[in-house]
Amino acid sequence: MKNETGYIRPEDLAEAIKALDKMEGKVAIVCGGAFDRSALEGADTLLDLQNVSVEHEVSEAQVVLGPNATLSDLLAAFEDGETVKDAFAAEAGLNVRNTLSLYNFLQVADGRSSVLALLRAMDAELVWQPGGQVISLERYLENRHVDRPGFWSKLSFNKPECIVFESVARTPVDKPIVALAVARDSDGKLRVATGGVTALTKVLQLSEGADGREKVAQAFAQVEDTWASAQYRQHVATVLFERLIGRINHCDGGAK
């Protein structure tokens, strides 16, 4: 008979790294109470990062958040929240946004996540522990289900000159079936994160003045499920993209 899962809640980052180093068997790592319970399956120990406090840093140029920051904390980092508030509203209700930690969110967020699309468009990075290595969010998403010891202690991104988001869903309470987040940096380059299906699609990078409609449509060429056909998604995506380009060309800020 399997023993009960052990539980450890370290008080700071150093203690968390030390505790992880001493653990044997399968370790499940979460941050706070609301998390995917399937992570506990077969785990010998649960490491809870809830008390590992990282000071949030929100400047004119950059945002740094810890694993126990919530979705609401992330929204607050956008001074002009009007450009992205729809993404957070589509993600979850206010109660969930106020309680769900970014750590637990990133463990399960998929291609239908509006907030994940924003983070991917901004090319967010993570500090991985142990070791303090900086990795891209894309690398984390590719490897997060690989059974390896470790956790991220910081999430950061440079504030884009502008970021905009739009999506289409079957009903106002449904997850999007097509979503686009577009971020523009100081050089005029665009990063376009597409979403609306469970699988993660490739982030597009466009130079200033480039016509990205064809690339956006191509991103949905093989994307078909019970929610919508690929042809429908391609049409909607190009319409949304043109609308977002119009908005971003008249944008004075975004994350700033």
C-alpha positions as CSV (number, residue, x, y, z in Angstrom):
1,M,0.0,0.0,0.0
2,K,1.4,3.4,-1.0
3,N,2.2,5.8,1.8
4,E,0.5,9.2,2.0
5,T,2.1,12.0,0.0
6,G,4.5,14.1,2.0
7,Y,4.0,17.9,2.1
8,I,6.6,20.6,2.4
9,R,6.1,24.3,2.3
10,P,9.4,26.1,2.4
11,E,9.6,29.7,3.7
12,D,12.0,31.1,1.1
13,L,13.7,30.3,-2.2
14,A,16.9,29.0,-0.6
15,E,14.9,26.6,1.6
16,A,12.9,25.4,-1.4
17,I,16.0,24.6,-3.4
18,K,17.6,22.8,-0.4
19,A,14.4,20.8,0.2
20,L,14.1,19.8,-3.4
21,D,17.7,18.7,-3.4
22,K,17.0,16.3,-0.5
23,M,13.8,14.8,-1.9
24,E,13.6,11.3,-3.2
25,G,11.1,9.7,-5.5
26,K,8.5,11.6,-7.6
27,V,8.1,15.2,-6.5
28,A,5.0,17.3,-7.4
29,I,5.5,21.1,-7.3
30,V,2.7,23.6,-6.9
31,C,2.1,27.1,-5.6
32,G,-1.0,27.6,-3.5
33,G,-4.2,25.7,-3.1
34,A,-5.8,25.9,-6.6
35,F,-3.9,23.5,-8.9
36,D,-4.3,20.5,-11.2
37,R,-4.8,17.6,-8.9
38,S,-3.5,15.2,-11.5
39,A,-0.1,16.5,-10.7
40,L,-0.3,14.5,-7.4
41,E,-0.7,11.1,-9.1
42,G,2.1,8.9,-8.0
43,A,3.9,11.7,-6.2
44,D,5.9,10.9,-3.0
45,T,6.2,14.5,-2.0
46,L,4.3,17.7,-2.6
47,L,6.5,20.9,-2.6
48,D,4.3,24.0,-2.2
49,L,6.0,27.3,-3.2
50,Q,3.2,29.4,-1.7
51,N,5.5,31.1,0.8
52,V,8.4,31.6,-1.6
53,S,7.9,35.3,-1.9
54,V,9.6,37.2,-4.8
55,E,9.2,40.9,-4.9
56,H,7.2,42.0,-7.8
57,E,9.0,44.6,-10.0
58,V,7.0,46.7,-12.4
59,S,8.9,49.4,-14.1
60,E,8.5,51.4,-17.3
61,A,10.6,48.8,-19.2
62,Q,10.1,45.5,-17.5
63,V,7.8,43.3,-15.3
64,V,9.1,40.7,-12.9
65,L,6.7,38.4,-11.0
66,G,7.1,35.5,-8.7
67,P,5.4,32.1,-8.8
68,N,2.8,33.1,-6.2
69,A,1.7,36.2,-8.2
70,T,-1.9,35.9,-9.4
71,L,-3.5,36.5,-12.8
72,S,-4.8,39.7,-11.3
73,D,-1.3,40.8,-10.4
74,L,-0.3,40.2,-14.0
75,L,-3.2,42.3,-15.3
76,A,-2.2,45.1,-12.9
77,A,1.2,45.3,-14.6
78,F,-0.4,46.7,-17.7
79,E,-1.0,50.4,-17.1
80,D,-3.3,50.5,-20.1
81,G,-5.3,47.4,-19.1
82,E,-8.0,48.3,-21.7
83,T,-5.9,46.7,-24.5
84,V,-5.7,43.3,-22.8
85,K,-8.6,43.1,-20.3
86,D,-10.7,41.0,-22.7
87,A,-8.0,38.4,-22.6
88,F,-8.2,38.1,-18.8
89,A,-12.0,38.2,-18.8
90,A,-12.0,35.3,-21.4
91,E,-9.5,33.4,-19.2
92,A,-11.4,33.1,-16.0
93,G,-13.8,34.9,-13.6
94,L,-12.6,37.5,-11.1
95,N,-12.4,35.0,-8.2
96,V,-10.1,32.7,-10.1
97,R,-8.0,35.6,-11.3
98,N,-7.6,36.7,-7.7
99,T,-6.5,33.3,-6.4
100,L,-4.9,31.3,-9.1
101,S,-1.1,31.6,-9.0
102,L,0.9,32.1,-12.1
103,Y,2.9,29.0,-11.3
104,N,-0.1,26.7,-11.2
105,F,-1.6,28.5,-14.2
106,L,1.5,27.9,-16.4
107,Q,1.5,24.2,-15.5
108,V,-1.8,23.6,-17.3
109,A,-2.5,26.6,-19.7
110,D,-2.9,25.4,-23.2
111,G,-3.5,26.9,-26.7
112,R,-7.0,28.0,-25.7
113,S,-5.6,30.2,-23.0
114,S,-5.9,33.9,-23.7
115,V,-3.5,35.0,-21.1
116,L,-0.9,32.5,-22.2
117,A,-1.2,34.0,-25.7
118,L,-0.3,37.4,-24.2
119,L,2.7,36.1,-22.4
120,R,3.9,34.3,-25.6
121,A,3.5,37.4,-27.7
122,M,5.7,39.3,-25.2
123,D,8.3,36.6,-25.3
124,A,8.3,36.1,-21.5
125,E,11.2,34.4,-19.8
126,L,11.5,32.3,-16.6
127,V,14.3,31.8,-14.1
128,W,14.7,28.1,-13.5
129,Q,15.8,26.6,-10.2
130,P,18.1,25.1,-9.1
131,G,20.8,27.0,-10.9
132,G,19.1,30.3,-11.8
133,Q,19.2,29.6,-15.5
134,V,17.1,32.0,-17.7
135,I,14.9,30.1,-20.1
136,S,12.3,31.1,-22.6
137,L,8.6,30.6,-21.8
138,E,8.5,28.6,-25.1
139,R,11.1,26.2,-23.8
140,Y,9.3,25.7,-20.6
141,L,6.0,25.0,-22.4
142,E,7.8,22.4,-24.6
143,N,9.2,20.6,-21.5
144,R,6.9,21.2,-18.6
145,H,5.4,17.7,-18.7
146,V,8.8,16.0,-18.8
147,D,9.5,14.4,-15.4
148,R,12.5,16.5,-14.2
149,P,13.2,18.1,-10.8
150,G,13.0,21.9,-10.7
151,F,10.7,24.9,-10.7
152,W,10.7,28.5,-11.9
153,S,11.2,31.3,-9.4
154,K,10.7,34.4,-11.6
155,L,8.7,35.3,-14.7
156,S,9.7,38.4,-16.6
157,F,9.1,40.2,-19.8
158,N,10.1,43.5,-21.4
159,K,7.1,45.7,-21.8
160,P,6.2,46.0,-25.5
161,E,5.6,49.4,-27.1
162,C,2.0,48.1,-27.6
163,I,0.1,44.9,-27.1
164,V,-3.4,44.1,-28.3
165,F,-5.7,41.1,-28.2
166,E,-8.9,39.9,-29.8
167,S,-10.7,36.6,-29.9
168,V,-13.9,34.9,-31.1
169,A,-15.8,32.3,-29.1
170,R,-19.0,30.3,-29.7
171,T,-20.6,32.1,-26.8
172,P,-19.5,34.9,-24.4
173,V,-18.7,32.3,-21.7
174,D,-16.8,29.9,-23.9
175,K,-13.1,29.7,-24.4
176,P,-12.0,31.3,-27.7
177,I,-11.9,29.2,-30.9
178,V,-9.7,31.8,-32.5
179,A,-7.4,34.2,-30.5
180,L,-4.7,36.5,-31.5
181,A,-2.3,38.5,-29.3
182,V,0.0,41.0,-31.1
183,A,2.9,42.8,-29.4
184,R,5.1,45.5,-31.0
185,D,8.6,46.2,-29.8
186,S,10.5,49.5,-30.0
187,D,12.0,48.4,-33.4
188,G,8.5,48.0,-34.9
189,K,8.8,44.2,-35.0
190,L,5.7,42.2,-34.2
191,R,5.2,39.0,-32.3
192,V,1.9,37.3,-33.0
193,A,0.7,34.5,-30.8
194,T,-2.2,32.5,-32.2
195,G,-4.6,30.4,-30.1
196,G,-8.0,28.9,-29.9
197,V,-7.1,25.2,-29.9
198,T,-5.7,23.0,-27.2
199,A,-2.4,22.4,-29.0
200,L,0.1,25.3,-28.9
201,T,0.7,26.9,-32.3
202,K,3.9,28.6,-33.4
203,V,4.5,32.2,-32.5
204,L,4.9,34.4,-35.6
205,Q,7.6,37.1,-35.9
206,L,7.0,39.9,-38.4
207,S,9.2,42.8,-39.4
208,E,7.8,46.3,-39.5
209,G,5.5,46.8,-42.4
210,A,5.2,43.1,-43.3
211,D,1.9,41.8,-44.4
212,G,1.3,38.9,-42.0
213,R,-2.2,37.9,-43.1
214,E,-1.0,34.9,-45.1
215,K,1.2,33.7,-42.2
216,V,-1.6,34.1,-39.7
217,A,-3.9,32.1,-42.0
218,Q,-1.3,29.4,-42.5
219,A,-1.0,29.0,-38.7
220,F,-4.6,27.7,-38.7
221,A,-4.3,25.6,-41.9
222,Q,-4.3,22.3,-40.1
223,V,-6.2,23.4,-37.0
224,E,-9.6,21.6,-37.0
225,D,-11.6,20.1,-34.2
226,T,-15.2,19.8,-33.0
227,W,-15.4,23.5,-32.3
228,A,-14.6,24.9,-35.8
229,S,-13.1,24.0,-39.1
230,A,-9.7,25.1,-40.3
231,Q,-11.2,27.1,-43.1
232,Y,-13.4,29.0,-40.7
233,R,-10.5,29.7,-38.3
234,Q,-8.4,30.9,-41.2
235,H,-11.0,33.4,-42.2
236,V,-11.7,34.7,-38.7
237,A,-7.9,34.9,-37.9
238,T,-7.2,37.1,-40.9
239,V,-10.1,39.4,-40.1
240,L,-8.9,39.7,-36.4
241,F,-5.3,40.3,-37.6
242,E,-6.3,43.2,-39.8
243,R,-8.3,44.7,-37.0
244,L,-5.4,44.3,-34.5
245,I,-2.9,45.9,-36.9
246,G,-5.2,48.8,-37.2
247,R,-5.4,49.1,-33.4
248,I,-1.7,48.7,-32.9
249,N,-0.9,51.3,-35.5
250,H,-2.8,53.8,-33.4
251,C,-1.6,52.5,-30.0
252,D,0.2,54.8,-27.6
253,G,1.2,52.3,-25.1
254,G,-0.2,48.9,-24.2
255,A,1.8,47.2,-21.4
256,K,3.3,50.6,-20.6
